[in-house]
Amino acid sequence: MTDLFRKKIIVRSEDQPAHDRLARTLSWPHLVALGVGAIVGTGILTLIGVGADRAGPAVLISFLVAGAICACAALCYAEMATMIPASGSAYTYSYAVLGEVIAWVVGWSLILEYSLVVSTVAVGWSGYAVGFLRGLGIILPDWLTHGPAVAGRLFDGTFHFTAHGVNVPAVFIIAVVAGLLTLGTKESARINTVLVVVKIVTLALFVAVALPHFDVAHLHPFAPYGFGSTAGEGGVKFGVMGAAAIIFFAFYGFDAISTAAEETKNPERDLAIGIIGSMAACTVIYMVVAVAAVGAVKFDVFGKSAEPLALILRSLGQPGVATVVAAAAAIALPTVILGFLYGQSRIFLVMARDGFLPPALAKISTRGTPARITLVTAIFVSVIAALTPLDVIASLANAGTLCAFVAVAACVLVLRRRDPGARRPFRTPWAWVVAPLAILGCLYLFTSLQTVTQESFLVWNTLGLLVYFLWGRQHAVAR
């Protein structure tokens, strides 16, 4: 029984055999760009509408609540990433501090998070790409652009199957990003930085056009559905906290930075800058965009829209700017795919080193990248993007992330008690306040998710534990 909680001895990158080492090519600007690229994506472009539909103008508070919880988690990540500068993120920290079986649950949950985010964004990009091609007179048949799609709104409890096919554009963009990652991490980071700039300029354009139309009358009633989390039709939860549980999706992505530890030139300094810097930048960006949005038009105008920012601009008589924003969003969306596909491949890499996946997948290419595991990861998420009805399960990504955030905050507290004198290049300020707030906040957000999401998450991890006890435990190589 004790081997369920055996701890992994972390092997620093410098002590790895030369053929197993990842190339150290990233500095803190690359990490900040990676974080911003992963965080700022479909969340702010679409979920501001979902949030406004559930909380009204009080969606501003929902953003603050979700941002504050993520900020606490980010501080905990910064401490753990600089103490344990190894790939694997929350999975690795849990294995070193909490034990093997907990690490497995966290790793299994991260598979859920990263896979669904990559697949969801790829399907979202596919929609933009198909629309763009249609504008050029190129009409692709539905069976090449839709998987087993579902009717109904994202995060809604009402849906049914409407089509069967394969989403080829989604598979295509995943293949492009995976190919870029196998070419080299530094090259990927450079392209990512350019696309992040495009994304930020696009949001700045939206704010510049929408903010002058701010009308305080649009903020009344401020919280039409209350501040708690109240179940509505179809299991959807309304109110500030119900909206915050979904908007949380828009904030995470900074955790992908911690998976870059082995490829960072100065991890003890740069990881903390990357994690906290990207989180701070994105919080400011989100709040400014949210204020501009809810102040420009009434929330019920864009609350049910799949493209709320573009709809707001059209409502203000700016269809040309709306087109520019939509086009730039489509161009920049692959940065989210890059950030999460990068992170998931590194987590799979460490799980392969630990024996939970075939060790041959951990082989590093001559370019210093984990080409084999990147290819396998790309195939895995491509199948999901091509064939899975994502609207049914997309919010499961939130549950997986909440699990990882709780584990990292718990690692901080355990190490503060177990080894208070350990070297901490970055120390979480007020750790005994910040870490518990991260844990309690994440648990509360989990209870604010709709019931079907909570139940599905428990089923997913029950399946994961069966896999662990029947296969993973026998193959684990704690070292």
PETA-V535835 format. One line per field, one symbol per residue. phi: phi as a letter, one per 40 degrees, with the letter a starting at -180 (. if undefined). A space follows every 50 residues. Layout:
BEGIN
phi=???
END
This chain:
BEGIN
phi=.cccbcccccccdcccddcbccccbbbcccccccccccccacdccbcccc ccccbgdcdccccccccccccccccccccccccbcbchfdccccccbbhc ccccccccccdcdccccdcccccccdccccccccccgcbccdccbbcccb chcdgccbaacbabibccdccccccccccccccicccccccdcccccdcc cccccdcccccccdbccccbccbcbgbcbbcbcggcbbgdcccccccddc bcicccccccdcbccbccbcccccccccccccccdcccccccccccaccc cbcbccbcccccccccgbccccccccccccccddcccccccdccccccdc ccccgcbddccccccccgbccccccccccdccccccbcccccbdccdccc cdcccccccccdccccccaccccbdbbccfdcbccccccccccccccccc dccccccccdccccccccccbcccbcbca
END
